C-alpha cells in the first residue's frame, strides 16, 4: 500500500492513503488515543484518494499513527485467534 506524506511536523501530519477503508480504521483508532487532539480524513472528490490529518499534544503525530497501527494489528490477531477456536 502506498502512503504519501503531504505535510509533516512534530505534532501534525497529513498523509494521502490509497484506501478509504484504511483511512477510516486509522481515524477510529487514532481518536481512541488520549494524546490525539484531532484525527479525520477528507476527499475533495470520490475519485481521489483520502487525506488523513492528525494533530497531537503529548506525542508526535508519526508515533500516534505507529501506535494506532500496532493496536489494529493486535486486534486483528485476536480476532483471527477467536475464529480459529470456533
N, C-alpha and C positions, 0 to 999 in steps of 0.2 A: 504494500500500500504506500502511496506517495503522500507525503505531507510537506507543504511549503510554508516556511516561516515568513510571514509578511511584515511583522513588526515585533520587536523583542526588546524588553528592558527587564530590570530586576523584578519588578512587581506587576508587569503587564506583558501579555503576549497575544498575538493574533496569528492563527495558523489556518491555512486552507487545507481541508481534508477531502479525500476522494469520495467518501461515503457519508451520506446523511445519517445513516443508522449509527455509525461510529461516532459522529459528532454529537448525536443525541445521548448516546450511552455515556460518553465522556462528560457531557453537561450535567447529567443526573448525578454521577459520582463526584464531580468537582463541587457541586452545590451542597453535598453532604459534608464537605471538609470545612471546618470552622476557620481555617486560615484563608479561605477563598471569599473575597468580597463579592465577586461577580463572575458568572460563567454563563455564556449564552452563545448561540450560533445564529447566523443570518445568511440569507441568499438574496441577491438582487433579482434573480430570475430563476425559475425552476430548472433551466438548462445549465446553470452554473453550479460549481462546487460550493458547499457551505464553508463559511469562515467562522471559526470558533475563537471567541475573545474571552480571556481570563484575566482577572485582576485579583491580586492577593495582598495580604497585610503582614503575615507572620513568616512566610517563606517565599522563595522565588516562584515565579509562575511555572517555570520548567519543572521544578521539584513537585509542584502541585499536580501537574499533568502526569509525571512519572508515578507519583503515589496513586493517582486515580487508576492508571493502567494496571498497577500491581494489585489493587483491590478488585478490579474487574477480573483479572486472571485468577485470583484466589476464589472468587465467587463462581467462576466457570468451572474450575477444578472441583469444587464442592458439588456443583450441580451434576457434573459428569459422574462423580463417585456415587451420588444418590441414584442416578439412572442405572448404573451398573449393578447396584444392590437389588433392584426391582426384579 
